[in-house]
Amino acid sequence: MKISLYIILFLVTLLQADIKKDMFNFYENKKYEKVCNLGFSHFNQYTRDQDFLMLYSFGCLYSDNIDRLTIPIGMLKYTKEARKNAAYFAAILLQKKLLYTALVDHYQLDSYKLPTTDYILSKIFDYYTALGKHTPRNFYLFDDPDNPKLNYKLYLQKSSKPYKMIIEEYYDTTLVKKHIYW
């Protein structure tokens, strides 16, 4: 009986190691959606594993599934790096919520001064708040001050509820990436 229990425990441990390895391989190959989904499927097995939580969180961030960051933000607390990343994710999540509220409910963001990050949503939040008080528009166009060939379009897609907040990235006039948030 003891031997079969040890074999089961060994196989479970081996399987768990493969999950983290698979997630890391997907991450290295920029398959962030797969990292996020695999991490989501096995989340309950790794709630205290800070490396797993950070890998999962970055996969979700880079695949624009940032609403999945809410739970790991509170769990990333056992190492200096984990706490730093939790603050990074929390800032982006707050910017997303505020920007969405501004677009849907015409909430003014001109008085907000939040930390900024290198993530696309942070850049757009900064550009939007720099507009100050303004009349709401159907869409917003922003030029990247660091690269004149990059520009962004921000708008709401109102075909269903909840509305979707869309950020389109353009290089010259070519659409490079489309980010969709709820």
Buried (B, 14 or more C-beta within 10 A) or exposed (E): EEEEEEEEEEEEEEEBEEBBEBBBEBBEEEBBBBBBBBBBEBBEBBEEBBBBBBBBBBBBBBBBBBEBBEBBBEBBEEEEEBEEBBBBBBBBBBBBEBBBEBBBEEEEBEEBEBEBBEBBBBBBBBBBBEBEEEEEEEEBEBEBEEEEEBBBBBBBEEEEEEBBBBBBBBEEEEEEEEBEBE
